[in-house]
Amino acid sequence: MIRFESREDLDKYRGIWKKAYDMEKRKILICGGTGCVAGGSLEIFDRLKQLLEEKGLSVELELTDEPHKDVVGLKRSGCHGFCEMGPLVRIEPEGWLYTKCSLDDCEEIVNETIIGGRCIDRLAYKQDGKVYERQDDIPFYRKQTRVVLEHCGHINALSIKDYIAIGGYQALEKALFDMTPEQIIDEVTTSNLRGRGGAGFPAARKWESARAEKAYPKYIVCNGDEGDPGAFMDRSVMEGDPHRLLEGMIIAGIAVGAAEGYIYVRAEYPLAVERLRTAIAEAEQYGILGDRILGTNVSFHLHINRGAGAFVCGEGTALTASIEGLRGMPRVKPPRMVQKGLFGKPSVLNNVETLANVPGIITKGGAWFRSIGPANSPGTKAFALTGKIKNTGLIEVPMGTTLREVIFDIGGGMRDNTEFKAVQIGGPSGGCLTQKDLDLPLDFDSLKKVGAMIGSGGLVVMDSDTCMVEVARFFMHFTQNESCGKCVPCREGTNRMLEILERLVNGQGRDGDIEMLEDLADTIKNTSLCGLGQSAPNPVLSTIREFRSEYEAHIYEKRCPAGQCVKLRRYFINPDVCRGCSKCARNCPVSAINGVIKKPFEIDQDKCIRCGTCMEKCSFKAIRMEA
Amino acid sequence: MQNDNMIEIDGNVVLLEGEKNLLEVIRKSGVKMPTFCYHSDLSIYGACRMCMVEDENGRLMASCSTIPRPGMKIRTNTARLRKYRRNIIELLLANHCRDCTTCKNSGTCKLQDLAVQFGIEDVRFSDTRGTLDVDDSSPCIIRDPGKCILCGDCVRECNEVQNVGVIDFAYRGSKAQISTSFGVPIGETACVGCGQCASACPTGAIIVRDNRSIVWNMLDDRKAFVTCEIAPAVRVAIGKELGVPDGENSMGKIVGALHRMGFDEVYDTSTGADFTTIEEANEFVERLKTGENLPIFTSCCPAWVKYAETRYPGILPNLSTCKSPMQMFATVIKEHYKGHLPEGKTKHYHVAIMPCTAKKMEASRNEFKDGDEPYVDTVITTRELIKMIKESGIVFEECDPEAVDMPFGTMSGAGVIFGVTGGVTEAVLRKVVQDGSKASLATIAYSGVRGMEGVKEAYLQVGDREIHIAVVSGLRNASELIEKIKSGEKHYDLVEVMACRYGCISGAGQPYISRRRRVSRQKGLYDADRTSLIKRSQDNPLMDSLYAGMLKGREHELLHVDYVKDGQK
């Protein structure tokens, strides 16, 4: 095992591995992201390996130091983002993408594609009757601009060699040998990179402040505690391109003057933890991380801290408390993180996506970064797209892309061609956007203006079957559970808001409940200690603002217009259709249906628990449900 | 606003004088800003959100955690601030036991006060509290989590000031609780019983165990001979709630009230302190001679003894083997009346009136029993005595002062100052330094042992030797000092430790007052010393007679305790 003692060493091996990379006759990239692994992609990997070896093909699991011809590169990649089509297998150099692969498809892939060189249309993605062989042609990908996620799905996520071969750690080289720390900060300032964790605070300003602090040691802390329900942008980077994050952190360390870094990853991301550990170990072995990086006197050590899964630990001071071994609770500020952060020392806290943007900014320049998206929110943003749309998954678009483009072009529009109703952006801290906001550019400032926020980038698309009161209840339940319990408004207030929302969806809403929700929301928003509490009422406030009539229907008519609230459903037997067979009555779990055989039966609404069993069992479609 | 060191509070100009936070400035300006979680002794916690204020742009901030900047224009009482405060109190009440009249803390509860102050007459939310068990496993304190508002004051007191750390937050969101680790009963933890958590608690969630009914039953028992002793610090703290200024020596009134309540004989623990002084001084001189087990640590404070037992068992041999003044006096009086009870009396109860909650624990320790009979039958605190006086209907401020009883009714000024940090040391030094002249006493008083600092150092020439002394109050201070001694950074011959900051005057059994006003209690005790005829313990004539009589040859048996051996039992 060699250790790079100089820039030349790294460049030499980059050349060797690039050659090895280029000489691979074909690459098979099996998605090794959490979603596809759950779908069995690792078994597919093993099977393909076995089959390729049986066929006498030369299989390469990692780039070699002695490049030779006619090898097939078999790699576990990071997440492609198109998780609902997984397990995914990508074939290079053609760029074909096979979707929903199974063990049974492996033989065909080897015979047809690897040996025969033909695309298997059966496994290719199809939309509206059209077959898309190449991944880049698929509408879901075509409209995306992948910067942070550029390598995810395209390189071996378990080997530093792939990353170096395609140009990785060039930014580190530049930062280390060609730039001063001030120049690094200047470049990031030029880029106007804003924090991707939610608040959009300029990254360079944090770096600058921390650099100016006299105390030592200083720390670079990476927030990988992605807690929004349904969001997995940071996970994908950590799993699929871990070295990109490492490189960003080392550069931040050089800029700030920190020799120590912590990555706080939630324990629910075991794969991310594993990949990061592998990456750190490899980077240390090659002398890219640790003492005397690339033979210089710059050192940077990285530690991984696993979080126990508390949403509040995404808040900076709670996160550092957790790393220190204390209870994850936010503390009052000042002092700010850059003054007294981790272990009471100056610390820079950036999220994964922010740091993963850094290598690109250093190699290509801040001006390049700024050329993407609007000037006040440049760059791209990754979103986790879910809900009632055709294509769900992880996407990356330039900031300023409209919601319409995201939902209808990339997301393929509404599933089952239902009507678009709203999209929840920013998870439990964000708000909902409606039809009228479809042409709103997605960037920090535009969203703030309409009372929503990008947050970490969760996008949940909802159609007319979604009850907005229930959406508000869902998010309030989440924040209530995740409140640390420190400050009164968040601890007690969210509890009471949840109580009211539960009342509403259960058909026990009272006159004045909306006003009480608004009253509490105002108090919580304005008096809570940390961001969790201050933003907790957002989903409620924005749904009240946009869908007040739905709230009113729940309270005054005991009706759920979307038909989603089970307790508000009513089941009726149509006497003209009912044959009096008694099947419904026999299946009713609470004996709420009575009648005389061969005469129309009736449902006792007081006893009925709205389970819907009767409607399911009726052979004559005599039972109807009213929302 | 030409001066660049001014800020405006509700239109009034206020000078900044180095206040660390806006809240202090606002309070200085004459506004009673409501808080639950702010204590000047503790770190800023920022959880109750009651102290939110607004600047001229409508920006909200918690004043406790805002650094005052010159030129600020702050409003403390706007419509929305009032609304937020009301909502916060209402939210707290919604999740709080509302049986105020039966609460032990009724009348001294901050939540109750603020609810009245803000006119909360209706709680709009349903009572969804789960039932939480009351923890009465400790002889000193009782925890009722149903009354807890999670301000964290107790946690910070226990951690930051006392370095005991047996309670902390557990669970999250609305299920959050203050808990011991793994929820074990507090009496089974390393809790030292100092009760400072109860002092800090704004509600009735942690209260001091109340032994009043035990005492009343004793007084009602016609066959019982009931004696009591009053600790030094009680006399300067009892007044506040009984119409006498805090710090004023009310000893005479207390004695009068206790006689009227039915105590047969009333004594002063200062007398016990005289025994302790003599014994401890002898022990100290002996150790100085042999050089063994130095420094000697005082052992009057039961919370400190428990702390040493749990945290620093290695230093137990250094603890003075003297019983505490309370125990020495109790032993002497029980021994005196043993088999010689007044006519018509068949049993002897001895009650100790203490500023301290840990004394309740000390009284129940096996070391302090004569067979199965504890020397001190029950301990009540100053606050319990206040309640008993109120219950009995005695108008305290009109109560005629009386003297303590005989035969144990003499005490020295040295015994009285035991109630304040540095007092034990000063008393012992008055014995160790043989010279009893005024000049000599002044040299001792000004050697550095007096004052309200948490850690004091003093050096005193005794014969041909310079004695190094440390006086600490607050267990974190103690623990930091011990670490320094262990590491060799510091060397002392005598270390006085009191668990409560500033000594017994701010014990958890006392009415709670702010740090600034504690000085008046300290002054009250030093005044009592100054006006006493006998300054030195060894000059107390009672000592001579007892050492020649009852104690002759039995000093060790009656006045000493072996924590090392007893700890191993």
Interface residues (C-beta under 8 A of the other chain):
Chain A: A310 V312 R327 M329 R331 V332 K333 P334 Q480 N481 E482 S483 C484 G485 K486 C487 V488 P489 R491 E492 G493 T494 N495 R496 E499 M516 D519 L520 D522 T523 N526 T527 S528 L529
Chain B: I44 Y45 G46 A47 C48 R49 M52 L60 A62 C64 S65 I67 R80 K83 Y84 N87 I88 L91 L92 A94 N95 R124 F125 S126 T128 I149 L150 G152 D168 F169 Y171 R172 G173 S174 K175 A176
